[in-house]
Amino acid sequence: MKTARLEAFSDGVLAIVITIMVLELKVPHGSDFAALKPMLPVLLSYVLSFIYVGIYWSNHHHLIHAAHHVNGAVLWANLHLLFWLSLIPAVTAWVGEHPLAAWPTALYGVVLLMAAVAWVILERALIRLNGKESMLARALGTDWKSRLSPFLYLAGIALAFLSAWPAQVLYTVVALLWIVPDRRIEGKVRGAE
């Protein structure tokens, strides 16, 4: 199977995820700048989550563009990823409402961790199908960010029960690690064209 339908479906799901998140933002009750202050935790959680969805969308685009074929295993691995990403609006809203609470912060980290695990599963399914010598496999090679991120998420989840702020800082650090799209894949694709 070709990749077009998988990419189109994924793009649609991620667009809906972002739409749901932005609909959670409520209009301030006042008309001055001070009216925004109570909204700050909600807005900050939205910004971080928007960045995460953007990172996944951008890297997903490169990943699927580098693959030549998909099969049932890849489709299910992709659905697994989309499942975890679809939970981001719920945990974003919960953290926004309770920014200093342990459970919302920890669950936010669990969703991010599971999305990262699902991403690795998707990469491996694509490599298994397209071959260990495929452009995709060569582009991915060894990836220190994919190996470091789960440990940072786990540390954030554990820290959430001591203090939410350090956990949220760790989640932000991981986002900053990934903010630039994965150039390994982009470079290989550009070189092959």
PASEBA-1860 file (N, C-alpha, C; in nm, 3 decimals):
! residues 193
1> MKTARLEA> 0.085/-0.118/0.000/0.000/0.000/0.000/0.089/0.124/0.000 ~ 0.040/0.226/-0.065/0.110/0.354/-0.064/0.080/0.429/0.066 ~ 0.149/0.539/0.088/0.142/0.610/0.215/0.040/0.724/0.219 ~ -0.018/0.761/0.107/-0.100/0.882/0.099/-0.219/0.881/0.195 ~ -0.292/0.771/0.200/-0.411/0.768/0.287/-0.373/0.775/0.434 ~ -0.266/0.706/0.472/-0.220/0.711/0.610/-0.182/0.854/0.648 ~ -0.110/0.921/0.560/-0.068/1.058/0.590/-0.189/1.152/0.596 ~ -0.282/1.137/0.504/-0.400/1.224/0.503/-0.485/1.204/0.628
9> FSDGVLAI> -0.505/1.078/0.666/-0.583/1.049/0.786/-0.515/1.107/0.910 ~ -0.385/1.086/0.920/-0.309/1.137/1.035/-0.315/1.289/1.042 ~ -0.301/1.355/0.927/-0.311/1.501/0.923/-0.448/1.546/0.974 ~ -0.552/1.477/0.934/-0.686/1.512/0.978/-0.705/1.496/1.128 ~ -0.654/1.385/1.182/-0.666/1.361/1.326/-0.590/1.468/1.404 ~ -0.470/1.500/1.360/-0.391/1.600/1.432/-0.453/1.739/1.422 ~ -0.516/1.769/1.309/-0.588/1.896/1.297/-0.704/1.902/1.396 ~ -0.773/1.792/1.413/-0.884/1.786/1.508/-0.832/1.800/1.651
17> VITIMVLE> -0.718/1.736/1.680/-0.658/1.747/1.815/-0.630/1.894/1.847 ~ -0.570/1.965/1.753/-0.540/2.107/1.776/-0.668/2.188/1.790 ~ -0.768/2.156/1.710/-0.896/2.227/1.718/-0.961/2.208/1.854 ~ -0.960/2.085/1.903/-1.019/2.058/2.035/-0.944/2.136/2.142 ~ -0.812/2.140/2.132/-0.734/2.213/2.233/-0.767/2.361/2.232 ~ -0.776/2.421/2.115/-0.801/2.565/2.110/-0.943/2.598/2.155 ~ -1.036/2.506/2.135/-1.173/2.530/2.181/-1.184/2.529/2.333 ~ -1.084/2.470/2.400/-1.082/2.471/2.547/-1.043/2.608/2.602
25> LKVPHGSD> -0.981/2.692/2.519/-0.945/2.826/2.565/-1.070/2.911/2.572 ~ -1.092/2.970/2.686/-1.212/3.051/2.708/-1.177/3.199/2.702 ~ -1.273/3.279/2.664/-1.256/3.424/2.656/-1.246/3.479/2.798 ~ -1.151/3.571/2.823/-1.141/3.630/2.958/-1.269/3.705/2.994 ~ -1.297/3.713/3.123/-1.419/3.780/3.169/-1.405/3.932/3.172 ~ -1.285/3.982/3.180/-1.264/4.127/3.181/-1.212/4.175/3.047 ~ -1.197/4.306/3.037/-1.151/4.363/2.911/-1.012/4.425/2.923 ~ -0.949/4.409/3.037/-0.814/4.464/3.052/-0.712/4.350/3.053
33> FAALKPML> -0.586/4.388/3.051/-0.478/4.290/3.045/-0.478/4.200/3.168 ~ -0.517/4.251/3.282/-0.520/4.173/3.406/-0.617/4.055/3.397 ~ -0.716/4.065/3.309/-0.812/3.956/3.294/-0.747/3.831/3.235 ~ -0.629/3.846/3.174/-0.558/3.731/3.117/-0.482/3.650/3.222 ~ -0.453/3.712/3.337/-0.371/3.646/3.438/-0.427/3.511/3.482 ~ -0.557/3.499/3.512/-0.609/3.367/3.552/-0.601/3.263/3.440 ~ -0.593/3.311/3.316/-0.585/3.220/3.203/-0.444/3.170/3.174 ~ -0.344/3.227/3.238/-0.205/3.198/3.205/-0.171/3.048/3.213
41> PVLLSYVL> -0.209/2.975/3.319/-0.177/2.831/3.321/-0.243/2.755/3.206 ~ -0.365/2.790/3.174/-0.435/2.723/3.064/-0.365/2.754/2.933 ~ -0.328/2.879/2.914/-0.260/2.921/2.791/-0.123/2.855/2.779 ~ -0.048/2.848/2.887/0.084/2.785/2.882/0.075/2.636/2.853 ~ -0.023/2.568/2.913/-0.039/2.425/2.883/-0.081/2.405/2.738 ~ -0.163/2.497/2.686/-0.201/2.490/2.545/-0.080/2.509/2.454 ~ 0.004/2.607/2.485/0.122/2.635/2.402/0.214/2.513/2.399 ~ 0.242/2.455/2.515/0.329/2.337/2.519/0.268/2.221/2.440
49> SFIYVGIY> 0.140/2.199/2.458/0.074/2.089/2.386/0.069/2.115/2.236 ~ 0.045/2.240/2.198/0.045/2.275/2.055/0.183/2.245/1.995 ~ 0.288/2.280/2.069/0.424/2.253/2.021/0.445/2.103/2.006 ~ 0.400/2.024/2.104/0.415/1.879/2.093/0.341/1.824/1.972 ~ 0.218/1.865/1.951/0.144/1.816/1.835/0.213/1.859/1.706 ~ 0.263/1.982/1.704/0.337/2.030/1.587/0.463/1.948/1.561 ~ 0.534/1.913/1.666/0.655/1.830/1.653/0.618/1.695/1.593 ~ 0.515/1.633/1.647/0.474/1.502/1.595/0.426/1.514/1.450
57> WSNHHHLI> 0.350/1.616/1.419/0.301/1.634/1.282/0.418/1.651/1.185 ~ 0.511/1.737/1.219/0.625/1.765/1.132/0.711/1.640/1.111 ~ 0.746/1.573/1.221/0.829/1.453/1.209/0.754/1.339/1.143 ~ 0.624/1.330/1.166/0.542/1.228/1.100/0.544/1.249/0.949 ~ 0.534/1.374/0.908/0.538/1.406/0.765/0.669/1.354/0.703 ~ 0.781/1.385/0.768/0.911/1.339/0.717/0.921/1.187/0.720 ~ 0.876/1.127/0.828/0.884/0.982/0.843/0.806/0.911/0.733 ~ 0.683/0.952/0.712/0.599/0.885/0.613/0.648/0.916/0.471
65> HAAHHVNG> 0.699/1.036/0.450/0.753/1.072/0.318/0.873/0.985/0.282 ~ 0.950/0.944/0.382/1.068/0.861/0.356/1.032/0.714/0.335 ~ 0.914/0.675/0.376/0.870/0.537/0.358/0.804/0.522/0.221 ~ 0.824/0.407/0.161/0.764/0.383/0.030/0.633/0.305/0.038 ~ 0.619/0.227/0.144/0.502/0.140/0.157/0.455/0.136/0.302 ~ 0.328/0.104/0.318/0.271/0.076/0.449/0.195/-0.056/0.439 ~ 0.175/-0.118/0.553/0.095/-0.240/0.559/0.006/-0.233/0.683 ~ -0.062/-0.341/0.713/-0.151/-0.343/0.828/-0.081/-0.312/0.959
73> AVLWANLH> 0.039/-0.366/0.977/0.113/-0.341/1.101/0.146/-0.192/1.114 ~ 0.184/-0.129/1.005/0.214/0.014/1.008/0.087/0.094/1.036 ~ -0.024/0.055/0.973/-0.150/0.125/0.997/-0.189/0.119/1.144 ~ -0.176/0.001/1.206/-0.211/-0.012/1.347/-0.112/0.060/1.437 ~ 0.016/0.058/1.400/0.115/0.134/1.478/0.085/0.283/1.471 ~ 0.043/0.329/1.353/0.007/0.470/1.337/-0.117/0.504/1.419 ~ -0.216/0.415/1.419/-0.336/0.437/1.501/-0.300/0.440/1.649 ~ -0.207/0.356/1.689/-0.161/0.356/1.828/-0.103/0.493/1.864
81> LLFWLSLI> -0.020/0.549/1.776/0.034/0.683/1.798/-0.078/0.786/1.805 ~ -0.170/0.781/1.710/-0.279/0.879/1.706/-0.367/0.868/1.830 ~ -0.384/0.748/1.884/-0.462/0.732/2.007/-0.401/0.816/2.119 ~ -0.271/0.801/2.140/-0.206/0.875/2.249/-0.207/1.025/2.222 ~ -0.187/1.064/2.098/-0.191/1.206/2.066/-0.332/1.263/2.082 ~ -0.433/1.180/2.060/-0.571/1.228/2.075/-0.607/1.255/2.221 ~ -0.529/1.202/2.315/-0.553/1.227/2.457/-0.491/1.359/2.504 ~ -0.407/1.418/2.422/-0.340/1.542/2.462/-0.439/1.654/2.499
89> PAVTAWVG> -0.549/1.674/2.425/-0.641/1.781/2.468/-0.697/1.761/2.609 ~ -0.727/1.638/2.645/-0.784/1.612/2.779/-0.681/1.641/2.888 ~ -0.560/1.590/2.873/-0.461/1.614/2.978/-0.414/1.760/2.978 ~ -0.417/1.824/2.863/-0.382/1.966/2.855/-0.482/2.049/2.935 ~ -0.609/2.020/2.916/-0.713/2.093/2.989/-0.702/2.068/3.139 ~ -0.673/1.944/3.178/-0.662/1.911/3.319/-0.544/1.983/3.384 ~ -0.428/1.981/3.316/-0.311/2.053/3.368/-0.337/2.203/3.371 ~ -0.405/2.254/3.270/-0.436/2.397/3.267/-0.524/2.441/3.383
97> EHPLAAWP> -0.616/2.355/3.421/-0.706/2.385/3.533/-0.639/2.365/3.669 ~ -0.543/2.273/3.675/-0.476/2.240/3.801/-0.325/2.235/3.779 ~ -0.262/2.349/3.751/-0.121/2.350/3.711/-0.022/2.303/3.817 ~ -0.058/2.306/3.941/0.034/2.265/4.047/0.000/2.129/4.107 ~ -0.096/2.060/4.049/-0.141/1.932/4.103/-0.059/1.817/4.046 ~ -0.035/1.717/4.129/0.049/1.603/4.091/-0.013/1.516/3.983 ~ -0.137/1.473/4.004/-0.197/1.376/3.911/-0.214/1.431/3.770 ~ -0.264/1.553/3.750/-0.273/1.603/3.613/-0.136/1.613/3.546
105> TALYGVVL> -0.036/1.659/3.621/0.099/1.673/3.566/0.158/1.536/3.533 ~ 0.138/1.440/3.622/0.190/1.304/3.598/0.120/1.240/3.478 ~ -0.012/1.254/3.471/-0.084/1.193/3.359/-0.046/1.258/3.227 ~ -0.020/1.388/3.229/0.030/1.456/3.109/0.160/1.389/3.063 ~ 0.248/1.361/3.158/0.374/1.293/3.126/0.352/1.152/3.076 ~ 0.255/1.080/3.133/0.225/0.944/3.087/0.181/0.947/2.941 ~ 0.094/1.041/2.906/0.048/1.052/2.767/0.166/1.084/2.675 ~ 0.253/1.175/2.716/0.371/1.207/2.635/0.464/1.086/2.622
113> LMAAVAWV> 0.483/1.014/2.732/0.567/0.894/2.729/0.509/0.790/2.633 ~ 0.380/0.766/2.644/0.318/0.664/2.559/0.318/0.705/2.411 ~ 0.305/0.834/2.384/0.316/0.880/2.246/0.457/0.856/2.194 ~ 0.557/0.879/2.278/0.697/0.854/2.238/0.720/0.705/2.212 ~ 0.665/0.620/2.297/0.676/0.475/2.277/0.606/0.436/2.147 ~ 0.489/0.491/2.123/0.414/0.461/2.001/0.492/0.507/1.878 ~ 0.561/0.620/1.890/0.643/0.670/1.779/0.753/0.570/1.743 ~ 0.820/0.517/1.843/0.927/0.419/1.820/0.869/0.293/1.756
121> ILERALIR> 0.753/0.250/1.801/0.688/0.133/1.742/0.656/0.159/1.595 ~ 0.607/0.279/1.564/0.577/0.314/1.425/0.705/0.313/1.341 ~ 0.811/0.372/1.392/0.939/0.372/1.319/0.985/0.229/1.291 ~ 0.978/0.144/1.390/1.024/0.005/1.373/0.936/-0.071/1.276 ~ 0.806/-0.046/1.278/0.717/-0.113/1.183/0.749/-0.069/1.040 ~ 0.776/0.059/1.023/0.810/0.109/0.890/0.944/0.053/0.842 ~ 1.042/0.045/0.931/1.172/-0.011/0.893/1.159/-0.160/0.860 ~ 1.082/-0.232/0.941/1.060/-0.374/0.916/1.000/-0.396/0.778
129> LNGKESML> 0.905/-0.311/0.739/0.839/-0.326/0.608/0.927/-0.278/0.494 ~ 0.991/-0.163/0.511/1.067/-0.102/0.401/1.211/-0.152/0.392 ~ 1.258/-0.224/0.493/1.389/-0.285/0.488/1.494/-0.212/0.570 ~ 1.588/-0.292/0.623/1.694/-0.235/0.706/1.794/-0.154/0.624 ~ 1.791/-0.170/0.495/1.880/-0.093/0.407/1.804/0.019/0.336 ~ 1.680/0.039/0.373/1.599/0.144/0.309/1.651/0.282/0.346 ~ 1.612/0.380/0.267/1.649/0.517/0.295/1.603/0.557/0.436 ~ 1.485/0.513/0.474/1.430/0.545/0.606/1.519/0.488/0.716
137> ARALGTDW> 1.555/0.361/0.705/1.638/0.298/0.808/1.774/0.366/0.817 ~ 1.832/0.399/0.702/1.962/0.467/0.703/1.949/0.607/0.764 ~ 1.840/0.674/0.735/1.820/0.810/0.787/1.803/0.809/0.939 ~ 1.730/0.712/0.990/1.703/0.708/1.134/1.827/0.669/1.213 ~ 1.898/0.568/1.166/2.022/0.528/1.234/2.002/0.519/1.384 ~ 2.098/0.572/1.458/2.085/0.577/1.603/2.038/0.716/1.640 ~ 1.947/0.722/1.731/1.882/0.849/1.764/1.887/0.870/1.915 ~ 1.975/0.957/1.960/1.990/0.981/2.103/1.867/1.049/2.162
145> KSRLSPFL> 1.796/1.133/2.084/1.678/1.201/2.139/1.566/1.102/2.170 ~ 1.548/1.004/2.082/1.444/0.903/2.105/1.476/0.816/2.226 ~ 1.604/0.802/2.256/1.644/0.721/2.371/1.640/0.802/2.501 ~ 1.671/0.931/2.493/1.673/1.016/2.611/1.532/1.058/2.655 ~ 1.446/1.087/2.560/1.312/1.141/2.591/1.232/1.057/2.689 ~ 1.222/0.924/2.671/1.143/0.846/2.768/1.195/0.856/2.911 ~ 1.326/0.865/2.927/1.382/0.879/3.062/1.344/1.014/3.124 ~ 1.344/1.118/3.041/1.303/1.249/3.091/1.155/1.251/3.125
153> YLAGIALA> 1.073/1.183/3.044/0.930/1.173/3.076/0.910/1.097/3.207 ~ 0.980/0.985/3.223/0.967/0.907/3.346/1.010/0.989/3.467 ~ 1.119/1.064/3.452/1.163/1.151/3.563/1.058/1.256/3.592 ~ 0.997/1.312/3.488/0.892/1.412/3.507/0.770/1.354/3.578 ~ 0.733/1.234/3.540/0.618/1.167/3.603/0.646/1.148/3.752 ~ 0.766/1.100/3.785/0.802/1.079/3.925/0.809/1.212/4.000 ~ 0.870/1.313/3.938/0.882/1.445/4.002/0.747/1.511/4.026 ~ 0.649/1.479/3.942/0.517/1.542/3.955/0.460/1.522/4.094
161> FLSAWPAQ> 0.495/1.411/4.158/0.441/1.383/4.291/0.517/1.455/4.402 ~ 0.632/1.514/4.367/0.705/1.598/4.461/0.670/1.744/4.439 ~ 0.672/1.785/4.311/0.639/1.921/4.273/0.611/1.922/4.123 ~ 0.502/1.987/4.086/0.461/1.986/3.945/0.555/2.066/3.857 ~ 0.612/2.175/3.909/0.694/2.262/3.825/0.816/2.194/3.766 ~ 0.897/2.122/3.844/1.012/2.054/3.781/0.970/1.954/3.673 ~ 0.859/1.887/3.696/0.809/1.793/3.595/0.772/1.867/3.467 ~ 0.702/1.978/3.481/0.663/2.055/3.364/0.784/2.113/3.292
169> VLYTVVAL> 0.887/2.148/3.367/1.012/2.195/3.306/1.075/2.083/3.223 ~ 1.076/1.961/3.278/1.131/1.848/3.202/1.052/1.823/3.074 ~ 0.920/1.832/3.080/0.840/1.813/2.959/0.872/1.922/2.856 ~ 0.898/2.041/2.904/0.934/2.152/2.815/1.071/2.129/2.753 ~ 1.164/2.077/2.832/1.299/2.047/2.781/1.291/1.946/2.667 ~ 1.210/1.843/2.685/1.196/1.743/2.578/1.139/1.808/2.452 ~ 1.040/1.893/2.468/0.984/1.963/2.352/1.091/2.047/2.283 ~ 1.174/2.114/2.362/1.281/2.196/2.303/1.384/2.110/2.230
177> LWIVPDRR> 1.408/1.987/2.278/1.498/1.896/2.208/1.446/1.862/2.068 ~ 1.313/1.854/2.057/1.251/1.808/1.933/1.194/1.919/1.847 ~ 1.206/2.043/1.889/1.138/2.153/1.819/1.182/2.165/1.673 ~ 1.306/2.135/1.645/1.353/2.136/1.507/1.319/2.001/1.444 ~ 1.253/2.001/1.329/1.218/1.872/1.266/1.341/1.784/1.245 ~ 1.318/1.657/1.242/1.424/1.559/1.230/1.495/1.575/1.096 ~ 1.610/1.637/1.098/1.685/1.667/0.975/1.748/1.543/0.912 ~ 1.764/1.437/0.990/1.823/1.316/0.933/1.738/1.265/0.817
185> IEGKVRGA> 1.608/1.258/0.840/1.518/1.207/0.738/1.508/1.307/0.623 ~ 1.490/1.433/0.656/1.475/1.536/0.552/1.597/1.537/0.459 ~ 1.716/1.527/0.515/1.837/1.527/0.434/1.845/1.408/0.340 ~ 1.810/1.290/0.388/1.813/1.170/0.304/1.709/1.178/0.193 ~ 1.589/1.227/0.226/1.484/1.238/0.126/1.526/1.338/0.018 ~ 1.579/1.451/0.060/1.623/1.553/-0.035/1.735/1.499/-0.125 ~ 1.826/1.422/-0.065/1.936/1.364/-0.141/1.890/1.259/-0.241 ~ 1.779/1.191/-0.211/1.728/1.087/-0.300/1.644/1.143/-0.415
193> E> 1.598/1.266/-0.401/1.509/1.323/-0.503/1.584/1.379/-0.619
END
